[in-house]
Amino acid sequence: MDVIFTIVSRNYAAQAATLMESLAVAEPGARRVVIATDGPIPALAARAEVIDAATLDVPYAAMSVYYDALELNTAVKPYAFGKFLAEPGVGSVAYLDPDIYVFRPLDAVRQGLAEAQIALTPHTTRPLLGEAMPNDQALLRAGSYNLGFVAARAEPRTRELMAWWADRCRYDCRVDLANGLFTDQKWMDLAPGFVDSAAILRTPTLNLAYWNLEGRTLEKAADGWRIDGEPLGFFHFSGFDPSRPEVLSKHQDRVRVTPGSPLAALLADYAQAMLRNGHAVSRAVPYAHADLPSGRTITGAMRRRALRAARDGEDFSAGVTPALEAWLDAPDPQGAAPGLPDVTRLMDQVWRDTPGGFDLLTEAGRLGYHQFFAEHAHALGADAIAATAAQALLDAWRSGEREPDPSVWGEAAWRGPASEALAWLREPAAGGPPRAAKALLAARGDLRAKFRGDEAGLIAWCLGAEAAAGRFAPDLLPAALIADLARDPTPLLSAARLAEPGAGALRRRLSAGFGVAARAGWPAELTEALRAPFLEPAPAQPAPFIRLFLEIWEARVDLQRAFPLRATLERFRFLRWLVGGGLAEYGVEFDALPARVRNHPQLRLARLTVRRRQTTARAQAERRVAELWVVEGGEMAREAASDRLVYDARAGHFLGPAGPVNAPAQVELVRFLSHPDLVPADAVALHARGVRWSRAVGVWDAGAVNPASVGLSFVDEIWSSGPASADLFRPVRAAATAVAA
């Protein structure tokens, strides 16, 4: 018995149906099989035996993770050969791509297998002259033989060949031309040397296609189609779209289809057959392994990272699952470096894929790469969720190890009403940096190591990285200091540099006024002088063009070529580029532009005509809630969030029963469960995120609280299940729900 099979995803069901329809006429005695790789195809049951690839002895689920549709379909091929060749009664097995149409019995294939163990067709039997595609170089990259067809005799030697081929396709059935691989096809260049005999079928009647059609004569005779006077066995319609029958293949520009020619008639006939077999419906069926369960598209970078892990022994036998998504967004152990922020597994892969990238062994390089990834995630083969996961790792590093050191304060705690503690922070400190900055310094060992004795550096860091991350509120700085910064903005430029270490000079200048400033919530007094030069009207350009837009344009030769700014349409196209991502590329928040610019009709129209718009730099808190718990992260945060609103002080996120949530605007009662000496930093962070509260309590072991702790300044009373120290200057109330710090 002869077995003829093909392999398809559901969107190729019409091609498979048309192939099997042709085989039913040309090879009625053969066993016809369709292997489906991404779900059942009931419509094919009447034309062939349909087998789910998941039921074969193939590492199918894992392959669906790290291979795309083309790679998976071709990787299954040698396993299918091995299955059919081992079945009793099978004499030969042939594979045909689904976009093939068989016109006559495959007698030439049988003749080849009568003399040899395998049969192959070369891509071409003569050189392809000129630069049109495909050319000889393209065929060298793709492989000597076209694996849209291959046939094998059932005997031990061919089964050994298929086992070897399957082993190579386990991890190396990839489209990776740079490394000499093209799916399963390139491996078979070696096959003739691995068997005792191979039939290289050079006749143009078999596997006729765009790569070997040039210079040949196709005609329709009384007995059917002929090529160079010989009966055509099968034609391979690779890259053909039935909605455009005048185009032979999307993969070539070598052969033109002349209207009224025999080739035009052949293509029209095949197009009609495909449409009759449901192509319009099947082509719209999405690939089942294209997306993660959450709906995120599995990108090439994700698959490459999974492939690397699979080679190292990672078990992906469960297939595309939520666990895979979490794995991709988790810190990559292979990318870890002591003292530096982690990168996710996907980030690590993107870094490997990006030539001339950042030095991840240095702080500047790693911070620069984090910024680059956040700004270009989509273009780099990631998405917004991946960028959020990366930002969480950066935030965790920037938050440092929380190690309270009350000695930083050097002054007495505020003993007045807790409601006025934030106002107390704004007052000039008795010595050293501003009190709001001291709050962070007292809570973070990493900041003490970096900035103890460097007041200017600490203020720049707080205004930049910390404020942009929502852990510092610039409006808590003393009024006199803000006035000084407004007069000499040098520290503000340093803040922008620290917040965006990989940025160029122009981006740092623009971001200081329109980027970091907006994301960090700098007071208007600090941004006025930084923004003023950029808000002047652009010379020789009409409104809404301002100097900021022109600075970006003048810095880029590619923009000057693409948008000469000589006519209204050219200027409008440049505005579309700006609002569609150009401003974000330079760290400029759209909302930071003045209303006269934002609301100009041309800029408003430009925003309406682009799909991707910048979001608001700082999300505004809106909700009112009764209670908020402030906890020290980890398992405690997850447990507490199961039935209440929680602020994870270590990670800087708000959590609810359903997961992360936005910050509330107003809270009736805040319970501080973090260490008393960490409370000032936590209060500053809550204020920075827009949270305001009516009352605050510390849920602590009152007997263990240091009476001099500045953290007591921020609570109205202590809830404790233990005895209270007589020296505490806040009331202590017995509470069965108290949790020890």
C-alpha angles and dihedrals in degrees: 000000000000120000120205116185143170134193125224147165115226094263088064094054092113092054091049092048091051092048093050090046089057093046092052087063101035099037107021093158096055125096105247117208134180118195111205116207104187109032142317122316104198093176090070097055093091093054104040147354107279119209125188108232089219089068094058124091090262131122082242102152093051091046090053087061100051102027128067121224097277093045094047095048092051094042090059092057102083091044090053090049090052092051096049096041090055095052117105115256096021113130100176141000126209130186123208127183112245092243092065125104118204115212102175140019113288093244093141089057091051090050090052093050090048087067103028140037096234134023124211136172120220118229090240140353097209136040119277104229125207132020099288116119130290098036132166092274091054091052091048089056093046097045140260095271130047107234093201079099131032131147133190138189117236106252138113096267094056092045088055089050092052092048090053091046092049090051090054092047092053091085106353106058089110138135093238107138092168088065096040098259131126110173113279093327105081092054091064091064083082096046100090088061093051097058133056093244138009128190111218101198105209098173114119089222091080123065095357108182146142092290096059104024098088113110094011127115118237118190141164110235131181091267095045139273120349133188119204087346095305125110110266112240102188138342123214110217094194113173093006121147115199090207088064104039091163089072117074096202139342088226097066147047097185101091122049122202110231113209111251093017124129089252090055089052093048092051092046091052092051092046090054091049092051093047090048089053094055105268093150090060102036096048089062094055107110120235106260095220096047098094140044116242089262090059097257114141114246103235128205091254091055091051093047091052091050091048091054090050093047090055088053092053103268110156113233095161090122089066126210103358139147086261089063090054092050090047092054093050095045124098112281111235089202090057098047122120126183113261095004131103116270123247124215121246089253091050090052091053093048089051090053090048094050112080119218092017134154129307101247092191092071128066093232092049094048094046090047091052091050089054092045091050093049092051098043103028095126095049091046095058098267133096143221093280091053089050090051091051090050091049090052090057091048091048091050090053093045091049087059127195106318105233113162117223111175092184089079092076099062090187139077123275121258107265098182124093113319089229088069097049093101090052087051088056089058093057117095112271123243088243141342126023125350115290094247089056090046088057090062093040091053091052102043128064092191092057092048090053092049104037111022102130092010103096095165091051092048093051091048091050093048093048092046121031098014098044093045089052091051097250099108134046114211090199088070091068117105114269092238091056092049089052090051092050091049090056095046111026095182092111088051091058088049088052090054090048092051092047092049107026095170096050124115124239096267093047092050091052093048095041092052089063105026108018120033088024091059096040092046096044099238114188116258091249090066097049101042097080093039094052101039099082091050095048095061115111112272112252114255093000128104125235136315086037112105132179090264092062092046093049090057092046094048092050093059126062090191091058092048090054095044096043111027090178092220098118137036094252092051091051091048092051090053090051088052089052090050096051092038093061110307095099091047089051087062095043094253117146111216091219090058091067114096118264092248089062099038093049098045108125094238094051092045090051091048090054091050092055098053124076100212116057130178115258123230110288094229118027111226116236112231113162126097116213134180099226142013126190118209109205137172099251129245124078092339091062092050093048094046091048092058091090108006146039113276136184110212099212094192096054097029095232135127114230134193134176090280096046134262116011137178122269117272119238099218131023125187094203132016117197112203108205094163120099112293091240090055094052096088090057091045091050091050090050093050090050090048090054091054097257117146123184139193101209136010132196133186114228099206145129095270092203091060098046116110106236090217094054113130087215088078088066090072102050131071094210144348123249109208138161091203135067118290128236113244090226097064113114095204124074116260121217125190110243126179089203095058117130122206116240 
